[in-house]
Amino acid sequence: MKLGNLLKSKTNMEDQKLIPNSTQIPNVICDMLIPQLPEAEARCILYICRRTFGFHKEEDMITFSQFILGIKKKDGTILDKGTGLSRPSVRKAIKNLLASGAIIVIPTTKGNFYKINLEMDVDKVVKLLNQLIYLTKSGKATLPKQVKLLTPQKKEKEKETKYLVADKQLSAHTLFIKFFHDTSIKTRGVKPIITGKDGKNLKRVLEMKLLTEVEMEQLALYFLANRYYKKFPPSISTFLSAGILNGLINDLKNKEDFWKEISGYSYSYFNSQVPSIKLDNPELKSVGDRLAELKIKLLAPK
């Protein structure tokens, strides 16, 4: 099914009319392409449609900032709010759309011009996108619904297994180690270094109960995915070291888009709906203050 052929096959004058103050988007994009695209790719391709078809253009120069935040006039008038995605999400979505042949990007000295590929084969685009997502899939590791336990009496003779629901049996300590292990592989492509010291440090932190388990996972994701911190070893002890904690505290207090950045990492690496990022609970101290308190207690003599 060629998109270009569908655009050219106008059967009557009504099909050629644009509704005032609207963007004409080919039906095949709405009916066949969008429903089969991941959210980030769908948002980006719709934004390109808006910037091109919406202004009767075949192509338009779009910056990454416009994809992310939209366009605002000098007088403060907001023209649009972009895609609402984070930079990592936009980068990954554009890369996938380009590789699949859904869009065409024309680099110039002024910037990149984007256009919908009117000759795209929708079925092939969807198939290629699925392959790209599969090859780079780093979806959040779901907690195991079942765990295999060897029957002690038959441990050596046979590997007969019993299945027990594990969600309530795995401790917070075990779940975080699993999360850290899986997330390190997804974000850095390597298995993390997990030692006995890591386990002891983690146990101390969890026993303090200064941070929730969700907050711990979010900060670990930030540490493993952020470009600056990737120069440090992917270990729990490093993550909980004074230097890294100082950096995280500083970022929490000074980076306005800190939580949005984590949300972007969640989407990029989990390849699913962005988990709900809970900002500071007004009934508690800020995450930055609680993290600072945790650092002091970790460094205090045992």
N, C-alpha and C positions, 0 to 999 in steps of 0.2 A: 504494500500500500504506500505509494509515493505521496508525500505531503504536497509537493509541488503540483502534481496532477489534480489533487483535490482543490487546491487554491484556484487553479485555472478553470475548473469546471463550474462556471457560473451559469445557472439555468435560467434565471430571470433577473429583472432589474432590482427586485427587492433584496436579493442576495448581495447586491453590490453596494447597498446603502449602509452607512454607518449611523448608529444611533448617536445623537448628539451627546457630547461629554462622556464618551465610552471608548473602550479599547476593543477592537475586533480581533478575536483570537480564533484561529481555525478550529472548527469543531473536533477534528481528529486529535488535536492537542488536549482539549478538555475531556473528550470522550474516551480516548484510547491511551494517551501518553501519561497524563497527570495521575490517573488512578493507579498506575503501575510504577510510579517513581517514588523514591524515598522523599521525605519531607523537604530536606535541604535542596535537592535537585529540582523538585517541583517548584519551590519558591523562587529559585534562581531563574528557571526558564520562564516563569510567569513574569518576573521582573524585566527580563530581556524583552518579552512580548510587549509589555507596557511601554518600555522606552523606545521601541522600534515601531511596531504596528500602531501603538497609541498616538504616535506623532507622524504617522504616514511615512515612516522611514524603513529602509531595508536593514540598516545597521546604525549603531550609535556608540559613541565613546562612553564607557561606564567605568568609573574607578571602583576599587575595592571598598573605599569608604562609602560610596553611594550604594553599593550592594548591601553594606552592613547598616548604615545609619540613614540612608536616603539623601534627599537634596533639600537644602535650605537656602533661600535668597539672602542677600546681604542685609536686607531690612528685617530679617528674622522670619519671613514667611516660609512656612513648611510646604514644599511641593509634594513630597512623598516621604515615607519612612523606610524605604528600602525593603529588604527581605526580613529584617528582624533577627537575622542570624549572626553568630559570632564570626570573627575572621577565619579561624580554622575550619569552620563548617562551610563557609563560602568557598574557601580555597579548595577543599576536597570536592565540593559539589561541582564547581566549574571544571576541575580536572576530569571528573568522571563524565560530565556532559560533553566535554571536548573529545575525550577518548572514544566515546560511544558514537560520535558523529551527530549528536543532536544539535549542537551549536557550532558556529565558526568564529574563531577569534583572530582578528587581524591586528598584529602589533605594529605600532607606528612610533615615531619619536615623540608624539604628543601623548600617547597612551594607547590602550587596547580598545579596539572597536569590536562589538559583539553583534552577532546576527543569528537568527534561527536558520538552520540548514533546511531550506525548502525542498531539498532533494532527499531528505532523510527517509529511510525505510523504518517506520515506527516499530514494527515487530523486531527488526534487527537491533534497533537502538535499545529496546527494553531487554532483549536477550544479552546484549553486550554489557549493559549496566548491571544486570544481575550477576554476570560473570565477574565484573570489576569489583562489585561489592563483596562477592564470595571470596575473591582472592585477597582482598584487603580487610575482610571482615574481622572486626575486633569487638564484637558485641559483648556487653557486660556478661561475665560468667554468671549464669543463674545458679543459685545455691542448689545443691543436689537434693532431689526429692526423696531419694533413697540412698542408703549406704549399705555396702556389702560387708557382712561380718562373718568371718570363718568360724564354723562350729569347732570349738577346741578339740573335741574328741576325734575329729576327722581331719584335722589340720594337715597332717602329713600324708594321710592315705588318699584323700580326695578333696577337691576344692568345691565342695557343696557349699552353697551360700544361703544365708537367710537375709531377708530384706526388712529393714525397719525404717520408719519415717525419721529423717535425720534433722529436719529443720529445728526441732526442739532439743536435739541432743548435742549439736555442735555448739561449743562455747563461743563467746564473743572473741576470745583469744584465737581460736582456730579459724573462725570465719574471717577475721582481719588478715591473718597470715595468708589464707587462701586468696582473699581479695588482692592483697599486695603482690602475691606471686603471679596471679593471672593478669593483673593490670600492668605489671612490669613487662611481661611478654608482649602485651598488646601495644604499649606505648614506646618501648625501647627495643623490642625484639630479642630480649635476652632474659634468662631466668635470673631472679634476684638472688643475692647472697643472704641466706637465712641461717644464722648460727644460734648457739645456745644463749649468747649474749643478747641477741635480738629478742628472743623469747622472754628473757628476764626483764629487759627494758620495756617491752610491750606490756607485760603483766603489771609492772609498776604503774604505767600510764593508765591502764584500764581500771586499776584499783582506785586511782585518784578520783575518777569519775568527773573530771573537770570538763571533758569534751564528750559529746554523745558519739555513739558508734558511727552514725551517719557523717558527722563532722570530721571524725578521724579518717573515714574513707575519702571524703572530699579533699581534705588536705593532702592525703597520700597521692591521690590522682593528680593534684596540682604539682606536687613535688616530682612525680614520675614523668609527667607530660610536658611541663613547662621547659622551654628551650634553655633557659639559664641554668636550671638545676640538673639538666641531663649530663653535665660534666662531672657530676658526683655519682659515686657508686649506688646502684639500686639496692640498698640494704635498709632494713628497718632501723638499725642503730644509727646509720647516717641520717635518715629521715628525722630521728629524734635527737640528733646532736645539737649542741648549743648554736653552732654556726647556721645550720639550716633553720632551726626554730627562730633565730633572730631574723633571718631573711623572710620567713613566712609571716612573722609578726609585722615586719616593716611593710610587706606587700598588702597585708590585710588592712593596715591603717592608711596606706597612701595610694593604693590602686583603686580607683573608683569602679573599674570594671572587673574586679577580682572574682566575684561570684559569677558574672556573665562569662568570664574566661573558663571557669570550671564547667559551666553549662556547655560551652563549646567543646571542651575536651570530652565531656560525657557523650555528646552527640557524635563527635568524630570517631572516637575509639569504641564506643559501645554500639554504634550503628543501629540505634533504636531511638525511641522517643526519649527526649532529654529528661533525665530524672528531675524531680522537683528539687530545686536548690533552695533550701530554707535559709533565709538571712537570719541575723542575730535575733534570738528570742528576747523581746523587751523585758521579760521577767528575769533574765539572767544578765550577767556581765557580757560584754561583747566577746566574740570568739577570740579576737586579738588579745584582750585582757586575760581571758582564761588560759590562752596559750602561753602568755608571758608568765602567769602564775605556775603553769605546769613546768615551764623551763626552770624556774627557780627551785621548785621542789625536786626536779630530776637531778639538779646539780648539787643539791644539799647533801652533806655527808650522811651516809646510811646509818 
